[in-house]
Every structure is written in structure tokens, then in C-alpha cells.
Amino acid sequence: MMAIINPGEMRFQVGIEEPQATPDGAGGYSEGWLEIARVFAKIEPLAARDEFGAAQTLEEVSHRVTIRFREDVESGMRLRRGARLFDILTAHDPDETGRYLVLRTKEKGR
């Protein structure tokens, strides 16, 4: 069973974005992002790591993000908080009550 969540902990407003393919007129498409909702979230950092590649250091931080339950959130989407982007890796209802959705996300370096 999931620990009780204090709704006051969901204090960060984030945009939920989904990928949007737009025809480019030459037979291909360009990929952009479309915001489908703005919600309040609890954001908890889980782990940070960096790796060296292509003559640069790549930083990555994983987070657990909790929001009120929504049917339309799934992996492959992302969250935006200002200039910060969080790729959604997994989305699940931890106690299957339809109250909350817990997202495991990955934030690339800032």
C-alpha cells in the first residue's frame, strides 16, 4: 500500500506534453511537443549520475513525480517545469484507486 500523500506536497506546477508530428511539406515530418495539461506535482529526486561521452560530460537525474490520476499520461510523454524537461519512463497507479499517478522520469543535464 502506498503512503498517504499530503496534497500540499504537490506544489510544483508542470506541463504535460506529448510528441506531435507535423508534416513538413516535403513528404517527411518534424517532431514537436504539444502541452495537453497543466497540473500540480510532487517532485522527488531519486538518483544522479554523470558519464563522459563524445568529449563532454552528460548528466542525468531520475525523479519520482506524483500527480493526481489522469488516464491520458503514459511513457514517451514528458513534463516541463520552466526550462527543465522530464522524460516520462513509466506511469502507474500505485494502489489502483484512481487517486494518484506516480511517474518515474529522467531529466537530462541542465
C-alpha positions in Angstrom: 0.0 0.0 0.0 1.2 3.5 -0.8 2.0 6.0 1.9 -0.6 8.7 2.3 0.2 11.8 0.2 -0.3 15.2 1.5 -1.9 17.2 -1.3 0.1 20.3 -0.1 3.3 18.5 -1.2 2.1 18.8 -4.8 3.3 22.3 -5.1 5.1 22.4 -8.4 3.1 23.3 -11.5 4.2 21.3 -14.5 3.0 21.0 -18.1 2.3 17.5 -19.5 3.5 17.3 -23.1 3.0 14.7 -25.8 5.0 14.4 -29.1 3.4 15.9 -32.1 4.4 15.1 -35.7 3.8 17.9 -38.2 4.1 17.4 -41.9 7.0 19.4 -43.4 5.6 19.6 -46.9 8.4 17.5 -48.4 7.0 14.1 -47.5 8.5 14.0 -44.1 7.6 15.5 -40.8 9.1 17.5 -37.9 8.6 16.5 -34.4 7.5 19.0 -31.8 5.7 18.9 -28.4 2.2 19.9 -27.5 1.1 20.7 -24.0 -2.1 18.8 -23.1 -2.5 19.9 -19.5 -1.0 21.8 -16.6 -1.1 20.1 -13.2 0.4 20.3 -9.8 3.1 17.7 -8.9 5.3 16.5 -6.1 8.8 16.1 -7.5 11.3 13.9 -5.6 14.9 13.4 -6.9 16.0 9.8 -6.7 19.4 9.5 -8.2 22.0 11.4 -10.2 24.8 10.3 -12.4 27.1 11.6 -15.0 29.0 9.9 -17.7 31.7 11.1 -20.1 31.0 10.7 -23.8 31.8 12.5 -27.0 34.3 14.7 -25.2 31.6 16.0 -22.8 30.1 15.1 -19.5 26.4 14.1 -19.8 24.4 14.5 -16.6 21.2 12.7 -15.8 18.9 12.8 -12.8 16.0 10.5 -12.1 12.9 11.7 -10.3 9.7 10.3 -8.9 6.8 12.7 -9.8 3.4 12.3 -8.2 0.3 13.9 -9.8 -3.5 13.4 -9.5 -4.6 10.5 -11.6 -5.1 11.0 -15.3 -6.0 8.4 -17.9 -4.0 10.2 -20.7 -0.5 10.1 -19.3 1.9 7.4 -20.5 5.6 6.7 -21.1 7.0 8.6 -24.1 5.5 11.9 -22.9 7.3 14.5 -20.9 6.8 17.1 -18.2 8.0 20.7 -18.4 8.8 22.9 -15.5 10.2 26.2 -16.8 13.3 25.2 -18.8 13.5 21.8 -17.1 12.3 18.7 -19.1 11.5 15.4 -17.5 11.0 12.4 -19.9 8.4 10.0 -18.6 9.7 6.5 -18.4 6.9 4.8 -16.5 3.4 5.8 -15.2 1.5 3.7 -12.7 -1.4 4.0 -10.2 0.4 2.7 -7.0 -2.6 1.5 -5.1 -5.1 1.1 -8.0 -7.6 3.5 -6.5 -7.5 6.1 -9.3 -6.3 8.9 -6.9 -2.7 9.4 -7.8 -0.3 8.6 -10.7 3.4 8.0 -9.9 5.8 8.8 -12.8 9.4 7.7 -13.0 11.2 10.4 -15.0 14.6 11.2 -16.3 15.9 14.7 -16.5 18.9 15.3 -18.8 21.6 17.7 -17.7 21.0 21.4 -17.1 
